[in-house]
Amino acid sequence: MTVNLIESWNGIDNFAEMVPKWTSEGGAPLNSGAGRFGETNGSINQISSGYAVSADPLNPGTSDKLIIGFGYKTDATQVDIVATAPWTIVEFRHGTDQMCKIVLNADNTISAVTDAAVQHTSLHTVLAQTWHYIEVKILLNNGAGTCQFQIDGAVGEAEGTNLDTLFNGSACDNVRWISTGTNEDWALDDCYLGDSSPAGAMDFLGDTRVITLLPDGDDSVQFTPTEGDNHSGVDDTQTVVADTTYNESNTSGHKDLFTMSASGIDPADTIHGITVNMWTQKVDAGAADMRLELDSNAVTDTSSAFTQTTSYGWFSKFHPLNIDGNVAWTSTTVDAVKAGYSRV
């Protein structure tokens, strides 16, 4: 199984902070709200115009199954659902072409639909104004497609087979969450996307929580801080304050590495991977590329270079396995990890 992207939404409160992972398609303002587990600014909501995630290197074509999971809570009342459903929740797309969409029905089930043809429908239901965790596993194919749902981790959902799940395009390269009107506004939290590489290896992760860890100490630092120490310049819960506190360097090879806040993960929990993120920009002419750094038990990983512009960008790298031994992450190894960035 290959997970391509995870998103907690923690600390995000405007569209600019979503770039480049997410793209607005309509220009509506992005609102934030409490997450599924009570986090402040822990979910995105009221996305009336739609937001798409590119999720590179997502590209399952017609032979690999794609799987997505996300927390979902509709703002609509049950009366609204009965009166106005079905409405689209999420689309699988090739560019701007809709290949297949997932809709909420008036009876609170969800369905996979190509154009206007229903291909597969869930047994379990999604209730009004209630958090649910929706997972969709789908093979996009003309006539040989498959689709299976899992809602709140409940087993018993059959897989639909021999479906026409590909309306336009040939390979899914982005996924779009959308609501189509006031009654259809909703909140989104704890997203993951992945595909079956190799084919057939993908399966549901189950009800999944994505948490955000912030720097809590300097391990080794070379950038110049605007505050007393480096980790204090980048431990903000919201990136909107980036121009208030930050670290800077004009020296190639400079690196900051930080200890991270405790995860609080139960040792019995399964950890599907971690993502290292940075929110960066350049202020002078010329190249000033950046890399992401990860250290696990003195084993290090340095990402490829990310091109910087004079506008802030959000850059990330996903690590499905512990870089120390290529084994599964545990609560102990996550809590011991160090993360940061370097200037090329």
N, C-alpha and C positions, 0 to 999 in steps of 0.2 A: 504494500500500500504506500502511496505517495501523497502526503498532505502538502498542498501548495501554499496555503495561506491560512492564518488564524487572525481573528480580530476581537479584541475585548471591548472596544469603544470607550474604555475608561479615559476620561480627561479630554475627550474630543467634544468641542461645542460649536464649531463652525466649519463650513465647507473647506476653507483653505487648509485646515489641518488634516484633511483626508488625502490630499494629493501626495504622492502619485498613485497610491493604491486604489483610490476610488475616484470616479469621475461623475460630476453632476450632469444630468441630462434634462434641463428645463429651467435651471436657475432659481428654483425655490430655495428659501433659506433653510438651512439645516438646524433642527432643534435637538436638544439633548434632554434626557430625563434619567430618573433612577434606573439602575440596571436590575437584572433579575434577582440579584442578591443584595440589593439596597445600595449599590455604589452610586456616589454622586457623579453625574455626567457619565453614567455607565451604559447608556443605550442611545441609539439614534432613533428619533421618532418624527412623525408627520412628514415623511418623504414623498410628498404629493407628486413631484415631478420625476422621481426615479433616480437612483444612483447605481452605477455599474462598477464592478471591480474587474480589472484586467486579468489578475491572477496568473501572470506568466510564471512558469512555463505551461500553464494549463492548455492542453491541446489534445483531447482524447480521440478526436476523429470519430470513426464509426466502428472501432473494434475494442476500445477500452471504455469501461464504465466510469462515469463521473459521479461523485458523491458530494453533497453539501449538507451541512447541519447549521441550524440557527435558532436562537430563541426568538419567539414571535408573540406579540400581544396586540390584537386589534383594538382600536379605540371605539369601534362601532358597538352599539347595543345589539342584542339578539333581534330586536325589531328591525334595525337597520340591515342586518345580515339577511334576514328573510326577505326584506323588501328589495334589496339592491344586488345581492349576490347572483351569479358568480362574479368575482373580481380577481384580477391577477395579483399574485404575491411576488413571484420571481420568474425570470425568464432565463433560459439557456440560449446563447446567441453566438452567431458568427458575424463579427463586426456589429452592424446595427440590425442584421437580419435575425428575426426570432425563429429559432429552431423548434423549441417546445416551451410551454409555459406551465406553471403550477398555479391553480386557482383555488380559492375558497368558495365552497358551494353553499346554497341556502340551508342545507341540512347539516352544515358544519363539518362535512367531510372535505377533503381536498382531492383534486384531480390533476392528472397530467393531460394537457390539451395541445394538439397541433392544429393550427388555424382555428377552426371551430369544432373539431372532432375530439370527443373525449376518448382518451386511450386507456386510462387506468384510474381507479378511484380508491381512496383509503377506506378501511373499516373503522378506524378510530377517528375521533372528532376533535375539532379545535373550537373551544368555546369563546364567547364574546368576553372581552376585557379581562382575559386570563392569560398568564404566561404559559406557553407551551414550547416544547423543543421539537422542531420538525427536521427530519432527515429525509433526503431524497437520493436514491441510487438509480441512475438511469443510463441506459445505452442508447445513444442517438443513432438511429438507423431507419432506413425505409423498409418496413416490413419485417425486419428481424430485431427490432428494438425491444428493450425491456424496461420496466419501471417497478420500483418497490419503495414503499414509504415506511417510516418508523416515527411514531409520535410519542414523545415523553418516554422513550426507551421501551415502549410496549412491544412485545413479540406478537406474532400471529398474523402479521400483514403478508399476504401472498405476493409473489412477484408476478406481474403481468408479462407475458411473453408474446412474441410474434406481433409486435406493435409497430405502428408507423409513427415514430417519435421524432422524425426529422422533416420539418416543413420547408425550411430554407437553409442554404449554406451547406458546408461539408464538415466543419470541425469547430467545436465550441472553443472560443478564445476569450469569452467574457461572460459574466453572470450579472444580471440586472435585477435588483429589488425595486419594486415600483408599487405605488398605490395610485388609483385612478380617479379619486375624488375625495371630498371631505369625509364621507362616511367610511372610506377605505383607509384612512390614515392609521398608522400603527407604529409600534416600537420594535426595534431589532437589536439583538445582543448575542454575544458568544458565537460568532460565526467560524466555520471552517470549510475549506474547499479542498478537494483532492481528486485524483483519478487513479485508475487501476493500472499501474505500471510495475510489473508486467500485467497483461490482461488477465482479468479474473481474480486478482489479488485484493481488490478493494472490498471493504465491508463497513458497516455502520460503526461509528465510534461510540454511539450511545449519547445520552444526555451529557453534554460537554460544557465545562466552564473554562473561560479564558481569563486569566488574571494578569495584572500589570505589576511588575516589580520596578522600583526606582532606585537609582544610585543612593547609597547611604554612607559611603566612605571612599576616600582616595586610596587606591592601591599603589599605582605609579602614574604620575601625571607630569606633562610637559607644556600643555597649553596654558595661556595666561587667563586667570579667572577675573570676572568683574566683582566677585564676592571673595570672602576670605579664603575659601578653598574650592577646588574644582568641582567636587560632586554637588556642592550647593548651587552651582550655576546651572546644573542640568537635572535637578531632582524635582522639577515642577510637575504638578499633576496635569497642567494644561499647557500646550505648546504656544498658546496665544501670548504668553509672557516671555517669549524667546528674546525679544529685544530689551528686556529689563535686566535679566541675568543670563549670562552666557560665558563660554570660554572661547578664546580665539588664538590662532597661531598663523604666522606667515613662513614657518620653517618646515620644509619637507622632512618627513620622517617623524615628526613629533607625534606622540601618542598619549592618550589618557585612558587609564583602565581603572574601573571602579568595583568595589564590592557592592552587592545588591541587597535590598531589603528582604527580610524573611518572607518566604512564600506562604507559610501556613498550610502547605499541602499535607494531607494525611499520608503517612508512609504506605498505606494500603492502596492509595489511588494510582491509577494508570496515567502516566504523563506521555502525551503523544508527540511532544516536541516543544521547543522554545524558539522565539523570534527575537533577534536583536534589532532595535530600531534607533534611528537618529533623525533629528530635525535640524537641518543645516542649510547654510547659504554662503556664498562668497561676497565680499564687499569691494574688491579691487579688480582691475583688468587682468586678463591672463587666466591660465588654468589654475585651479585650486581644488583638485579632486580629493575625495575622502574615501576611506575604507572603514568597514565595521570590524571590530576585534572581539574575540571571545577566548576566554581562558578557562579550562576545566582541569584542575589538578596539574597545572603547569604544561598541559597540552594546549596549544594555541591554534586558532583558526583566524585567518585574515581574508576578508572578502575581496572580490574584484573591486576595481575603482568605480565610484559613483561620480558622475559629472555634476559639478556644482554650477548654479547660476546665481544671479543677483536676487532671485526670489527663493524663499524657503521651500524646501522639499523634504518629504518624508521617505527615508530609505531604510530598507529592512532586509534581513537574511534569515531564513527559517532553517532550524537544525532539528530534524526528526529524531536523531540519535545523539547520544553523548559523544563528543569528539574525542574523549578519552576512552578508547577501546571500542568505539562504534557499537555501543550497547544502549539499552533503554535508559532514559533518564529516571532518576529516583528523587524523592524529596530531598535527600541528603546532598546529592550531587548538584541539584538545582540551587539549593541554598548556599553552596560553596562556590558557585560560578562567579566569574568576574567578566564584565563586559565594558566596551568602550568604543573608541574610534581612533583613527590615525589620519594624518594628512599625507597625501602622496607626494 
